[in-house]
């Protein structure tokens, strides 16, 4: 007799959707706002000074942006059953 998880395709579909959403949430925005500035604009040499007001404001904006992106991805995946994956077509 199989476990309850084996017989529940909806559970595995949700797990796969969460994995895809997390993967694309890291790859697409991470590449554009992380790797590209670090590689091409010299942000690899930047040192964060937590005593600087400009650095604290910048870090605050980054944290707020990450929180907003995460909430959008969560809501999109939960209500629309979608993903940030540009190449996967969701058939009706």
PyMOL Python script that loads the backbone (N, CA, C, O; Angstrom):
from pymol import cmd

cmd.read_pdbstr("""\
ATOM      1  N   UNK A   1       0.845  -1.178   0.000  1.00  0.00           N
ATOM      2  CA  UNK A   1       0.000   0.000   0.000  1.00  0.00           C
ATOM      3  C   UNK A   1       0.887   1.237   0.000  1.00  0.00           C
ATOM      4  O   UNK A   1       1.772   1.363   0.847  1.00  0.00           O
ATOM      5  N   UNK A   2       0.659   2.155  -0.945  1.00  0.00           N
ATOM      6  CA  UNK A   2       1.482   3.353  -1.084  1.00  0.00           C
ATOM      7  C   UNK A   2       1.114   4.411  -0.053  1.00  0.00           C
ATOM      8  O   UNK A   2       0.060   4.356   0.580  1.00  0.00           O
ATOM      9  N   UNK A   3       1.981   5.335   0.089  1.00  0.00           N
ATOM     10  CA  UNK A   3       1.714   6.420   1.031  1.00  0.00           C
ATOM     11  C   UNK A   3       0.715   7.400   0.425  1.00  0.00           C
ATOM     12  O   UNK A   3       0.404   7.349  -0.765  1.00  0.00           O
ATOM     13  N   UNK A   4       0.239   8.263   1.250  1.00  0.00           N
ATOM     14  CA  UNK A   4      -0.722   9.254   0.801  1.00  0.00           C
ATOM     15  C   UNK A   4      -0.107  10.195  -0.223  1.00  0.00           C
ATOM     16  O   UNK A   4      -0.807  10.658  -1.124  1.00  0.00           O
ATOM     17  N   UNK A   5       1.196  10.493  -0.106  1.00  0.00           N
ATOM     18  CA  UNK A   5       1.864  11.392  -1.030  1.00  0.00           C
ATOM     19  C   UNK A   5       2.002  10.781  -2.414  1.00  0.00           C
ATOM     20  O   UNK A   5       1.946  11.496  -3.414  1.00  0.00           O
ATOM     21  N   UNK A   6       2.183   9.456  -2.484  1.00  0.00           N
ATOM     22  CA  UNK A   6       2.322   8.798  -3.779  1.00  0.00           C
ATOM     23  C   UNK A   6       1.040   8.879  -4.599  1.00  0.00           C
ATOM     24  O   UNK A   6       1.093   8.959  -5.826  1.00  0.00           O
ATOM     25  N   UNK A   7      -0.081   8.859  -3.946  1.00  0.00           N
ATOM     26  CA  UNK A   7      -1.353   8.843  -4.660  1.00  0.00           C
ATOM     27  C   UNK A   7      -1.948  10.234  -4.842  1.00  0.00           C
ATOM     28  O   UNK A   7      -3.074  10.357  -5.324  1.00  0.00           O
ATOM     29  N   UNK A   8      -1.221  11.280  -4.470  1.00  0.00           N
ATOM     30  CA  UNK A   8      -1.745  12.633  -4.558  1.00  0.00           C
ATOM     31  C   UNK A   8      -0.952  13.432  -5.596  1.00  0.00           C
ATOM     32  O   UNK A   8       0.038  14.079  -5.254  1.00  0.00           O
ATOM     33  N   UNK A   9      -1.386  13.389  -6.872  1.00  0.00           N
ATOM     34  CA  UNK A   9      -0.645  14.131  -7.897  1.00  0.00           C
ATOM     35  C   UNK A   9      -0.714  15.637  -7.683  1.00  0.00           C
ATOM     36  O   UNK A   9       0.184  16.361  -8.112  1.00  0.00           O
ATOM     37  N   UNK A  10      -1.757  16.116  -7.030  1.00  0.00           N
ATOM     38  CA  UNK A  10      -1.872  17.544  -6.759  1.00  0.00           C
ATOM     39  C   UNK A  10      -0.740  18.023  -5.860  1.00  0.00           C
ATOM     40  O   UNK A  10      -0.224  19.125  -6.048  1.00  0.00           O
ATOM     41  N   UNK A  11      -0.348  17.201  -4.881  1.00  0.00           N
ATOM     42  CA  UNK A  11       0.743  17.559  -3.986  1.00  0.00           C
ATOM     43  C   UNK A  11       2.039  17.703  -4.767  1.00  0.00           C
ATOM     44  O   UNK A  11       2.750  18.696  -4.612  1.00  0.00           O
ATOM     45  N   UNK A  12       2.353  16.717  -5.607  1.00  0.00           N
ATOM     46  CA  UNK A  12       3.598  16.764  -6.367  1.00  0.00           C
ATOM     47  C   UNK A  12       3.576  17.869  -7.407  1.00  0.00           C
ATOM     48  O   UNK A  12       4.619  18.448  -7.713  1.00  0.00           O
ATOM     49  N   UNK A  13       2.425  18.168  -7.946  1.00  0.00           N
ATOM     50  CA  UNK A  13       2.301  19.283  -8.876  1.00  0.00           C
ATOM     51  C   UNK A  13       2.615  20.593  -8.159  1.00  0.00           C
ATOM     52  O   UNK A  13       3.294  21.460  -8.709  1.00  0.00           O
ATOM     53  N   UNK A  14       2.124  20.731  -6.942  1.00  0.00           N
ATOM     54  CA  UNK A  14       2.394  21.940  -6.152  1.00  0.00           C
ATOM     55  C   UNK A  14       3.862  22.039  -5.770  1.00  0.00           C
ATOM     56  O   UNK A  14       4.437  23.128  -5.782  1.00  0.00           O
ATOM     57  N   UNK A  15       4.467  20.915  -5.435  1.00  0.00           N
ATOM     58  CA  UNK A  15       5.889  20.915  -5.083  1.00  0.00           C
ATOM     59  C   UNK A  15       6.721  21.309  -6.300  1.00  0.00           C
ATOM     60  O   UNK A  15       7.647  22.112  -6.181  1.00  0.00           O
ATOM     61  N   UNK A  16       6.401  20.755  -7.468  1.00  0.00           N
ATOM     62  CA  UNK A  16       7.134  21.086  -8.683  1.00  0.00           C
ATOM     63  C   UNK A  16       6.944  22.552  -9.049  1.00  0.00           C
ATOM     64  O   UNK A  16       7.891  23.208  -9.483  1.00  0.00           O
ATOM     65  N   UNK A  17       5.727  23.078  -8.878  1.00  0.00           N
ATOM     66  CA  UNK A  17       5.454  24.482  -9.147  1.00  0.00           C
ATOM     67  C   UNK A  17       6.263  25.373  -8.214  1.00  0.00           C
ATOM     68  O   UNK A  17       6.829  26.377  -8.647  1.00  0.00           O
ATOM     69  N   UNK A  18       6.322  25.013  -6.938  1.00  0.00           N
ATOM     70  CA  UNK A  18       7.109  25.793  -5.982  1.00  0.00           C
ATOM     71  C   UNK A  18       8.594  25.764  -6.344  1.00  0.00           C
ATOM     72  O   UNK A  18       9.276  26.785  -6.258  1.00  0.00           O
ATOM     73  N   UNK A  19       9.086  24.610  -6.743  1.00  0.00           N
ATOM     74  CA  UNK A  19      10.487  24.486  -7.141  1.00  0.00           C
ATOM     75  C   UNK A  19      10.780  25.355  -8.358  1.00  0.00           C
ATOM     76  O   UNK A  19      11.772  26.085  -8.374  1.00  0.00           O
ATOM     77  N   UNK A  20       9.926  25.284  -9.375  1.00  0.00           N
ATOM     78  CA  UNK A  20      10.127  26.102 -10.577  1.00  0.00           C
ATOM     79  C   UNK A  20      10.068  27.582 -10.256  1.00  0.00           C
ATOM     80  O   UNK A  20      10.884  28.359 -10.751  1.00  0.00           O
ATOM     81  N   UNK A  21       9.106  27.982  -9.429  1.00  0.00           N
ATOM     82  CA  UNK A  21       8.989  29.394  -9.063  1.00  0.00           C
ATOM     83  C   UNK A  21      10.233  29.871  -8.327  1.00  0.00           C
ATOM     84  O   UNK A  21      10.747  30.954  -8.605  1.00  0.00           O
ATOM     85  N   UNK A  22      10.710  29.071  -7.398  1.00  0.00           N
ATOM     86  CA  UNK A  22      11.916  29.436  -6.657  1.00  0.00           C
ATOM     87  C   UNK A  22      13.132  29.495  -7.582  1.00  0.00           C
ATOM     88  O   UNK A  22      13.946  30.414  -7.485  1.00  0.00           O
ATOM     89  N   UNK A  23      13.250  28.531  -8.462  1.00  0.00           N
ATOM     90  CA  UNK A  23      14.372  28.498  -9.399  1.00  0.00           C
ATOM     91  C   UNK A  23      14.390  29.746 -10.272  1.00  0.00           C
ATOM     92  O   UNK A  23      15.424  30.403 -10.394  1.00  0.00           O
ATOM     93  N   UNK A  24      13.261  30.074 -10.875  1.00  0.00           N
ATOM     94  CA  UNK A  24      13.221  31.226 -11.765  1.00  0.00           C
ATOM     95  C   UNK A  24      13.269  32.543 -11.007  1.00  0.00           C
ATOM     96  O   UNK A  24      13.723  33.548 -11.555  1.00  0.00           O
ATOM     97  N   UNK A  25      12.812  32.561  -9.766  1.00  0.00           N
ATOM     98  CA  UNK A  25      12.920  33.770  -8.952  1.00  0.00           C
ATOM     99  C   UNK A  25      14.371  34.073  -8.630  1.00  0.00           C
ATOM    100  O   UNK A  25      14.741  35.238  -8.480  1.00  0.00           O
ATOM    101  N   UNK A  26      15.186  33.056  -8.523  1.00  0.00           N
ATOM    102  CA  UNK A  26      16.609  33.257  -8.254  1.00  0.00           C
ATOM    103  C   UNK A  26      17.357  33.538  -9.558  1.00  0.00           C
ATOM    104  O   UNK A  26      18.194  34.440  -9.603  1.00  0.00           O
ATOM    105  N   UNK A  27      17.072  32.790 -10.601  1.00  0.00           N
ATOM    106  CA  UNK A  27      17.831  32.918 -11.844  1.00  0.00           C
ATOM    107  C   UNK A  27      17.604  34.241 -12.574  1.00  0.00           C
ATOM    108  O   UNK A  27      18.566  34.952 -12.867  1.00  0.00           O
ATOM    109  N   UNK A  28      16.367  34.579 -12.868  1.00  0.00           N
ATOM    110  CA  UNK A  28      16.119  35.776 -13.676  1.00  0.00           C
ATOM    111  C   UNK A  28      16.457  37.074 -12.936  1.00  0.00           C
ATOM    112  O   UNK A  28      17.329  37.809 -13.399  1.00  0.00           O
ATOM    113  N   UNK A  29      15.814  37.390 -11.819  1.00  0.00           N
ATOM    114  CA  UNK A  29      16.183  38.641 -11.139  1.00  0.00           C
ATOM    115  C   UNK A  29      17.615  38.607 -10.598  1.00  0.00           C
ATOM    116  O   UNK A  29      18.306  39.626 -10.604  1.00  0.00           O
ATOM    117  N   UNK A  30      18.052  37.454 -10.137  1.00  0.00           N
ATOM    118  CA  UNK A  30      19.404  37.346  -9.606  1.00  0.00           C
ATOM    119  C   UNK A  30      20.457  37.645 -10.653  1.00  0.00           C
ATOM    120  O   UNK A  30      21.474  38.269 -10.350  1.00  0.00           O
ATOM    121  N   UNK A  31      20.229  37.211 -11.870  1.00  0.00           N
ATOM    122  CA  UNK A  31      21.170  37.475 -12.947  1.00  0.00           C
ATOM    123  C   UNK A  31      21.189  38.953 -13.303  1.00  0.00           C
ATOM    124  O   UNK A  31      22.258  39.542 -13.460  1.00  0.00           O
ATOM    125  N   UNK A  32      20.013  39.557 -13.431  1.00  0.00           N
ATOM    126  CA  UNK A  32      19.913  40.949 -13.867  1.00  0.00           C
ATOM    127  C   UNK A  32      20.391  41.919 -12.787  1.00  0.00           C
ATOM    128  O   UNK A  32      21.151  42.840 -13.086  1.00  0.00           O
ATOM    129  N   UNK A  33      19.968  41.733 -11.562  1.00  0.00           N
ATOM    130  CA  UNK A  33      20.325  42.695 -10.514  1.00  0.00           C
ATOM    131  C   UNK A  33      21.517  42.255  -9.670  1.00  0.00           C
ATOM    132  O   UNK A  33      22.004  43.023  -8.840  1.00  0.00           O
ATOM    133  N   UNK A  34      21.984  41.047  -9.869  1.00  0.00           N
ATOM    134  CA  UNK A  34      23.114  40.571  -9.093  1.00  0.00           C
ATOM    135  C   UNK A  34      24.371  40.418  -9.929  1.00  0.00           C
ATOM    136  O   UNK A  34      25.340  41.156  -9.749  1.00  0.00           O
ATOM    137  N   UNK A  35      24.353  39.467 -10.835  1.00  0.00           N
ATOM    138  CA  UNK A  35      25.556  39.123 -11.587  1.00  0.00           C
ATOM    139  C   UNK A  35      25.988  40.236 -12.541  1.00  0.00           C
ATOM    140  O   UNK A  35      27.171  40.572 -12.591  1.00  0.00           O
ATOM    141  N   UNK A  36      25.063  40.807 -13.292  1.00  0.00           N
ATOM    142  CA  UNK A  36      25.433  41.813 -14.300  1.00  0.00           C
ATOM    143  C   UNK A  36      26.106  43.028 -13.657  1.00  0.00           C
ATOM    144  O   UNK A  36      27.186  43.408 -14.110  1.00  0.00           O
ATOM    145  N   UNK A  37      25.534  43.659 -12.629  1.00  0.00           N
ATOM    146  CA  UNK A  37      26.243  44.789 -12.013  1.00  0.00           C
ATOM    147  C   UNK A  37      27.565  44.379 -11.359  1.00  0.00           C
ATOM    148  O   UNK A  37      28.542  45.126 -11.411  1.00  0.00           O
ATOM    149  N   UNK A  38      27.594  43.208 -10.752  1.00  0.00           N
ATOM    150  CA  UNK A  38      28.825  42.744 -10.105  1.00  0.00           C
ATOM    151  C   UNK A  38      29.924  42.532 -11.142  1.00  0.00           C
ATOM    152  O   UNK A  38      31.077  42.899 -10.916  1.00  0.00           O
ATOM    153  N   UNK A  39      29.565  41.945 -12.266  1.00  0.00           N
ATOM    154  CA  UNK A  39      30.552  41.590 -13.283  1.00  0.00           C
ATOM    155  C   UNK A  39      30.974  42.777 -14.131  1.00  0.00           C
ATOM    156  O   UNK A  39      32.164  42.942 -14.400  1.00  0.00           O
ATOM    157  N   UNK A  40      30.030  43.609 -14.558  1.00  0.00           N
ATOM    158  CA  UNK A  40      30.335  44.635 -15.547  1.00  0.00           C
ATOM    159  C   UNK A  40      30.484  46.043 -14.989  1.00  0.00           C
ATOM    160  O   UNK A  40      31.047  46.904 -15.665  1.00  0.00           O
ATOM    161  N   UNK A  41      29.998  46.307 -13.777  1.00  0.00           N
ATOM    162  CA  UNK A  41      30.051  47.662 -13.223  1.00  0.00           C
ATOM    163  C   UNK A  41      30.907  47.763 -11.966  1.00  0.00           C
ATOM    164  O   UNK A  41      30.876  48.788 -11.286  1.00  0.00           O
ATOM    165  N   UNK A  42      31.655  46.742 -11.649  1.00  0.00           N
ATOM    166  CA  UNK A  42      32.611  46.808 -10.556  1.00  0.00           C
ATOM    167  C   UNK A  42      32.030  46.757  -9.157  1.00  0.00           C
ATOM    168  O   UNK A  42      32.688  47.187  -8.209  1.00  0.00           O
ATOM    169  N   UNK A  43      30.830  46.251  -8.999  1.00  0.00           N
ATOM    170  CA  UNK A  43      30.251  46.195  -7.654  1.00  0.00           C
ATOM    171  C   UNK A  43      30.900  45.133  -6.785  1.00  0.00           C
ATOM    172  O   UNK A  43      30.627  45.068  -5.586  1.00  0.00           O
ATOM    173  N   UNK A  44      31.752  44.303  -7.363  1.00  0.00           N
ATOM    174  CA  UNK A  44      32.465  43.301  -6.578  1.00  0.00           C
ATOM    175  C   UNK A  44      33.454  43.924  -5.607  1.00  0.00           C
ATOM    176  O   UNK A  44      33.806  43.315  -4.596  1.00  0.00           O
ATOM    177  N   UNK A  45      33.906  45.140  -5.913  1.00  0.00           N
ATOM    178  CA  UNK A  45      34.854  45.823  -5.037  1.00  0.00           C
ATOM    179  C   UNK A  45      34.176  46.704  -3.989  1.00  0.00           C
ATOM    180  O   UNK A  45      34.853  47.284  -3.140  1.00  0.00           O
ATOM    181  N   UNK A  46      32.863  46.809  -4.037  1.00  0.00           N
ATOM    182  CA  UNK A  46      32.133  47.658  -3.096  1.00  0.00           C
ATOM    183  C   UNK A  46      32.166  47.063  -1.700  1.00  0.00           C
ATOM    184  O   UNK A  46      31.953  45.862  -1.536  1.00  0.00           O
ATOM    185  N   UNK A  47      32.423  47.865  -0.714  1.00  0.00           N
ATOM    186  CA  UNK A  47      32.386  47.449   0.694  1.00  0.00           C
ATOM    187  C   UNK A  47      31.247  48.191   1.388  1.00  0.00           C
ATOM    188  O   UNK A  47      31.178  49.420   1.344  1.00  0.00           O
ATOM    189  N   UNK A  48      30.374  47.453   2.016  1.00  0.00           N
ATOM    190  CA  UNK A  48      29.219  48.034   2.702  1.00  0.00           C
ATOM    191  C   UNK A  48      29.660  48.573   4.059  1.00  0.00           C
ATOM    192  O   UNK A  48      30.286  47.871   4.853  1.00  0.00           O
ATOM    193  N   UNK A  49      29.321  49.825   4.302  1.00  0.00           N
ATOM    194  CA  UNK A  49      29.620  50.475   5.570  1.00  0.00           C
ATOM    195  C   UNK A  49      28.296  50.693   6.301  1.00  0.00           C
ATOM    196  O   UNK A  49      27.518  51.570   5.926  1.00  0.00           O
ATOM    197  N   UNK A  50      28.040  49.915   7.322  1.00  0.00           N
ATOM    198  CA  UNK A  50      26.760  49.999   8.038  1.00  0.00           C
ATOM    199  C   UNK A  50      26.622  51.268   8.864  1.00  0.00           C
ATOM    200  O   UNK A  50      25.558  51.511   9.433  1.00  0.00           O
ATOM    201  N   UNK A  51      27.667  52.082   8.945  1.00  0.00           N
ATOM    202  CA  UNK A  51      27.578  53.360   9.648  1.00  0.00           C
ATOM    203  C   UNK A  51      27.195  54.501   8.705  1.00  0.00           C
ATOM    204  O   UNK A  51      26.943  55.620   9.151  1.00  0.00           O
ATOM    205  N   UNK A  52      27.153  54.218   7.409  1.00  0.00           N
ATOM    206  CA  UNK A  52      26.808  55.225   6.410  1.00  0.00           C
ATOM    207  C   UNK A  52      25.292  55.230   6.181  1.00  0.00           C
ATOM    208  O   UNK A  52      24.685  54.182   5.962  1.00  0.00           O
ATOM    209  N   UNK A  53      24.701  56.409   6.235  1.00  0.00           N
ATOM    210  CA  UNK A  53      23.260  56.530   6.012  1.00  0.00           C
ATOM    211  C   UNK A  53      22.884  56.100   4.593  1.00  0.00           C
ATOM    212  O   UNK A  53      21.850  55.461   4.394  1.00  0.00           O
ATOM    213  N   UNK A  54      23.706  56.441   3.617  1.00  0.00           N
ATOM    214  CA  UNK A  54      23.421  56.053   2.234  1.00  0.00           C
ATOM    215  C   UNK A  54      23.407  54.539   2.082  1.00  0.00           C
ATOM    216  O   UNK A  54      22.548  53.997   1.385  1.00  0.00           O
ATOM    217  N   UNK A  55      24.333  53.857   2.714  1.00  0.00           N
ATOM    218  CA  UNK A  55      24.379  52.399   2.618  1.00  0.00           C
ATOM    219  C   UNK A  55      23.183  51.762   3.331  1.00  0.00           C
ATOM    220  O   UNK A  55      22.622  50.776   2.852  1.00  0.00           O
ATOM    221  N   UNK A  56      22.801  52.325   4.468  1.00  0.00           N
ATOM    222  CA  UNK A  56      21.636  51.784   5.191  1.00  0.00           C
ATOM    223  C   UNK A  56      20.353  51.974   4.395  1.00  0.00           C
ATOM    224  O   UNK A  56      19.516  51.074   4.342  1.00  0.00           O
ATOM    225  N   UNK A  57      20.195  53.136   3.780  1.00  0.00           N
ATOM    226  CA  UNK A  57      19.005  53.383   2.947  1.00  0.00           C
ATOM    227  C   UNK A  57      19.006  52.435   1.749  1.00  0.00           C
ATOM    228  O   UNK A  57      17.962  51.890   1.389  1.00  0.00           O
ATOM    229  N   UNK A  58      20.162  52.236   1.133  1.00  0.00           N
ATOM    230  CA  UNK A  58      20.265  51.304   0.009  1.00  0.00           C
ATOM    231  C   UNK A  58      19.931  49.880   0.407  1.00  0.00           C
ATOM    232  O   UNK A  58      19.207  49.187  -0.308  1.00  0.00           O
ATOM    233  N   UNK A  59      20.453  49.437   1.544  1.00  0.00           N
ATOM    234  CA  UNK A  59      20.142  48.082   2.028  1.00  0.00           C
ATOM    235  C   UNK A  59      18.663  47.935   2.362  1.00  0.00           C
ATOM    236  O   UNK A  59      18.063  46.893   2.098  1.00  0.00           O
ATOM    237  N   UNK A  60      18.080  48.976   2.941  1.00  0.00           N
ATOM    238  CA  UNK A  60      16.646  48.947   3.237  1.00  0.00           C
ATOM    239  C   UNK A  60      15.833  48.802   1.948  1.00  0.00           C
ATOM    240  O   UNK A  60      14.886  48.017   1.900  1.00  0.00           O
ATOM    241  N   UNK A  61      16.195  49.547   0.911  1.00  0.00           N
ATOM    242  CA  UNK A  61      15.487  49.456  -0.369  1.00  0.00           C
ATOM    243  C   UNK A  61      15.643  48.073  -0.993  1.00  0.00           C
ATOM    244  O   UNK A  61      14.699  47.548  -1.584  1.00  0.00           O
ATOM    245  N   UNK A  62      16.824  47.485  -0.864  1.00  0.00           N
ATOM    246  CA  UNK A  62      17.037  46.134  -1.387  1.00  0.00           C
ATOM    247  C   UNK A  62      16.150  45.131  -0.663  1.00  0.00           C
ATOM    248  O   UNK A  62      15.532  44.278  -1.301  1.00  0.00           O
ATOM    249  N   UNK A  63      16.082  45.222   0.662  1.00  0.00           N
ATOM    250  CA  UNK A  63      15.265  44.297   1.454  1.00  0.00           C
ATOM    251  C   UNK A  63      13.785  44.460   1.111  1.00  0.00           C
ATOM    252  O   UNK A  63      13.072  43.466   0.967  1.00  0.00           O
ATOM    253  N   UNK A  64      13.319  45.698   0.978  1.00  0.00           N
ATOM    254  CA  UNK A  64      11.918  45.939   0.613  1.00  0.00           C
ATOM    255  C   UNK A  64      11.633  45.385  -0.787  1.00  0.00           C
ATOM    256  O   UNK A  64      10.582  44.784  -1.010  1.00  0.00           O
ATOM    257  N   UNK A  65      12.553  45.581  -1.722  1.00  0.00           N
ATOM    258  CA  UNK A  65      12.379  45.051  -3.078  1.00  0.00           C
ATOM    259  C   UNK A  65      12.315  43.537  -3.105  1.00  0.00           C
ATOM    260  O   UNK A  65      11.497  42.958  -3.820  1.00  0.00           O
ATOM    261  N   UNK A  66      13.179  42.891  -2.325  1.00  0.00           N
ATOM    262  CA  UNK A  66      13.158  41.424  -2.257  1.00  0.00           C
ATOM    263  C   UNK A  66      11.844  40.941  -1.643  1.00  0.00           C
ATOM    264  O   UNK A  66      11.269  39.955  -2.104  1.00  0.00           O
ATOM    265  N   UNK A  67      11.372  41.630  -0.611  1.00  0.00           N
ATOM    266  CA  UNK A  67      10.106  41.240   0.023  1.00  0.00           C
ATOM    267  C   UNK A  67       8.932  41.406  -0.948  1.00  0.00           C
ATOM    268  O   UNK A  67       8.054  40.546  -1.011  1.00  0.00           O
ATOM    269  N   UNK A  68       8.915  42.498  -1.698  1.00  0.00           N
ATOM    270  CA  UNK A  68       7.843  42.704  -2.683  1.00  0.00           C
ATOM    271  C   UNK A  68       7.895  41.662  -3.795  1.00  0.00           C
ATOM    272  O   UNK A  68       6.860  41.134  -4.199  1.00  0.00           O
ATOM    273  N   UNK A  69       9.091  41.365  -4.288  1.00  0.00           N
ATOM    274  CA  UNK A  69       9.226  40.337  -5.328  1.00  0.00           C
ATOM    275  C   UNK A  69       8.761  38.987  -4.809  1.00  0.00           C
ATOM    276  O   UNK A  69       8.050  38.264  -5.508  1.00  0.00           O
ATOM    277  N   UNK A  70       9.155  38.638  -3.585  1.00  0.00           N
ATOM    278  CA  UNK A  70       8.744  37.356  -3.010  1.00  0.00           C
ATOM    279  C   UNK A  70       7.233  37.287  -2.837  1.00  0.00           C
ATOM    280  O   UNK A  70       6.633  36.247  -3.108  1.00  0.00           O
ATOM    281  N   UNK A  71       6.607  38.369  -2.393  1.00  0.00           N
ATOM    282  CA  UNK A  71       5.149  38.343  -2.219  1.00  0.00           C
ATOM    283  C   UNK A  71       4.431  38.254  -3.565  1.00  0.00           C
ATOM    284  O   UNK A  71       3.398  37.592  -3.670  1.00  0.00           O
ATOM    285  N   UNK A  72       4.962  38.908  -4.589  1.00  0.00           N
ATOM    286  CA  UNK A  72       4.356  38.811  -5.922  1.00  0.00           C
ATOM    287  C   UNK A  72       4.476  37.395  -6.478  1.00  0.00           C
ATOM    288  O   UNK A  72       3.520  36.855  -7.033  1.00  0.00           O
ATOM    289  N   UNK A  73       5.652  36.804  -6.325  1.00  0.00           N
ATOM    290  CA  UNK A  73       5.847  35.443  -6.813  1.00  0.00           C
ATOM    291  C   UNK A  73       4.932  34.483  -6.067  1.00  0.00           C
ATOM    292  O   UNK A  73       4.321  33.605  -6.678  1.00  0.00           O
ATOM    293  N   UNK A  74       4.833  34.643  -4.750  1.00  0.00           N
ATOM    294  CA  UNK A  74       3.967  33.775  -3.950  1.00  0.00           C
ATOM    295  C   UNK A  74       2.522  33.894  -4.396  1.00  0.00           C
ATOM    296  O   UNK A  74       1.851  32.883  -4.602  1.00  0.00           O
ATOM    297  N   UNK A  75       2.036  35.117  -4.547  1.00  0.00           N
ATOM    298  CA  UNK A  75       0.641  35.328  -4.937  1.00  0.00           C
ATOM    299  C   UNK A  75       0.393  34.827  -6.360  1.00  0.00           C
ATOM    300  O   UNK A  75      -0.652  34.234  -6.629  1.00  0.00           O
ATOM    301  N   UNK A  76       1.322  35.052  -7.257  1.00  0.00           N
ATOM    302  CA  UNK A  76       1.181  34.590  -8.636  1.00  0.00           C
ATOM    303  C   UNK A  76       1.120  33.074  -8.688  1.00  0.00           C
ATOM    304  O   UNK A  76       0.299  32.507  -9.410  1.00  0.00           O
ATOM    305  N   UNK A  77       1.981  32.418  -7.930  1.00  0.00           N
ATOM    306  CA  UNK A  77       1.999  30.957  -7.928  1.00  0.00           C
ATOM    307  C   UNK A  77       0.779  30.386  -7.214  1.00  0.00           C
ATOM    308  O   UNK A  77       0.229  29.373  -7.645  1.00  0.00           O
ATOM    309  N   UNK A  78       0.351  31.026  -6.129  1.00  0.00           N
ATOM    310  CA  UNK A  78      -0.761  30.502  -5.344  1.00  0.00           C
ATOM    311  C   UNK A  78      -2.095  30.696  -6.047  1.00  0.00           C
ATOM    312  O   UNK A  78      -2.881  29.755  -6.157  1.00  0.00           O
ATOM    313  N   UNK A  79      -2.356  31.896  -6.519  1.00  0.00           N
ATOM    314  CA  UNK A  79      -3.677  32.154  -7.090  1.00  0.00           C
ATOM    315  C   UNK A  79      -3.752  31.809  -8.574  1.00  0.00           C
ATOM    316  O   UNK A  79      -4.787  31.344  -9.050  1.00  0.00           O
ATOM    317  N   UNK A  80      -2.673  32.030  -9.302  1.00  0.00           N
ATOM    318  CA  UNK A  80      -2.710  31.794 -10.741  1.00  0.00           C
ATOM    319  C   UNK A  80      -2.097  30.491 -11.176  1.00  0.00           C
ATOM    320  O   UNK A  80      -2.145  30.140 -12.355  1.00  0.00           O
ATOM    321  N   UNK A  81      -1.507  29.754 -10.219  1.00  0.00           N
ATOM    322  CA  UNK A  81      -0.818  28.497 -10.517  1.00  0.00           C
ATOM    323  C   UNK A  81       0.232  28.712 -11.597  1.00  0.00           C
ATOM    324  O   UNK A  81       0.468  27.835 -12.428  1.00  0.00           O
ATOM    325  N   UNK A  82       0.854  29.873 -11.580  1.00  0.00           N
ATOM    326  CA  UNK A  82       1.841  30.210 -12.594  1.00  0.00           C
ATOM    327  C   UNK A  82       3.248  30.153 -12.055  1.00  0.00           C
ATOM    328  O   UNK A  82       3.475  29.844 -10.886  1.00  0.00           O
ATOM    329  N   UNK A  83       4.179  30.452 -12.919  1.00  0.00           N
ATOM    330  CA  UNK A  83       5.588  30.469 -12.561  1.00  0.00           C
ATOM    331  C   UNK A  83       6.266  31.564 -13.359  1.00  0.00           C
ATOM    332  O   UNK A  83       5.716  32.033 -14.356  1.00  0.00           O
ATOM    333  N   UNK A  84       7.444  31.977 -12.942  1.00  0.00           N
ATOM    334  CA  UNK A  84       8.206  32.972 -13.688  1.00  0.00           C
ATOM    335  C   UNK A  84       8.929  32.371 -14.879  1.00  0.00           C
ATOM    336  O   UNK A  84       9.588  33.088 -15.632  1.00  0.00           O
ATOM    337  N   UNK A  85       8.813  31.080 -15.055  1.00  0.00           N
ATOM    338  CA  UNK A  85       9.449  30.390 -16.163  1.00  0.00           C
ATOM    339  C   UNK A  85       8.833  30.879 -17.472  1.00  0.00           C
ATOM    340  O   UNK A  85       7.645  30.669 -17.715  1.00  0.00           O
ATOM    341  N   UNK A  86       9.630  31.525 -18.308  1.00  0.00           N
ATOM    342  CA  UNK A  86       9.129  32.109 -19.547  1.00  0.00           C
ATOM    343  C   UNK A  86       8.875  31.071 -20.633  1.00  0.00           C
ATOM    344  O   UNK A  86       8.156  31.340 -21.595  1.00  0.00           O
ATOM    345  N   UNK A  87       9.456  29.901 -20.484  1.00  0.00           N
ATOM    346  CA  UNK A  87       9.412  28.910 -21.556  1.00  0.00           C
ATOM    347  C   UNK A  87       8.367  27.831 -21.346  1.00  0.00           C
ATOM    348  O   UNK A  87       8.161  26.992 -22.223  1.00  0.00           O
ATOM    349  N   UNK A  88       7.715  27.839 -20.216  1.00  0.00           N
ATOM    350  CA  UNK A  88       6.693  26.827 -19.946  1.00  0.00           C
ATOM    351  C   UNK A  88       5.323  27.415 -20.261  1.00  0.00           C
ATOM    352  O   UNK A  88       4.898  28.403 -19.662  1.00  0.00           O
ATOM    353  N   UNK A  89       4.649  26.790 -21.205  1.00  0.00           N
ATOM    354  CA  UNK A  89       3.293  27.222 -21.557  1.00  0.00           C
ATOM    355  C   UNK A  89       2.310  26.436 -20.724  1.00  0.00           C
ATOM    356  O   UNK A  89       2.361  25.207 -20.676  1.00  0.00           O
ATOM    357  N   UNK A  90       1.416  27.147 -20.069  1.00  0.00           N
ATOM    358  CA  UNK A  90       0.403  26.501 -19.252  1.00  0.00           C
ATOM    359  C   UNK A  90      -0.853  26.338 -20.099  1.00  0.00           C
ATOM    360  O   UNK A  90      -1.565  27.310 -20.352  1.00  0.00           O
ATOM    361  N   UNK A  91      -1.120  25.139 -20.528  1.00  0.00           N
ATOM    362  CA  UNK A  91      -2.299  24.878 -21.350  1.00  0.00           C
ATOM    363  C   UNK A  91      -3.563  24.844 -20.516  1.00  0.00           C
ATOM    364  O   UNK A  91      -3.543  24.442 -19.353  1.00  0.00           O
ATOM    365  N   UNK A  92      -4.650  25.265 -21.113  1.00  0.00           N
ATOM    366  CA  UNK A  92      -5.944  25.277 -20.398  1.00  0.00           C
ATOM    367  C   UNK A  92      -6.744  24.068 -20.741  1.00  0.00           C
ATOM    368  O   UNK A  92      -7.857  23.902 -20.240  1.00  0.00           O
TER     369      UNK A  92
END
""", "prot")
cmd.dss("prot")
cmd.show_as("cartoon", "prot")
cmd.util.cbc("prot")
cmd.orient("prot")
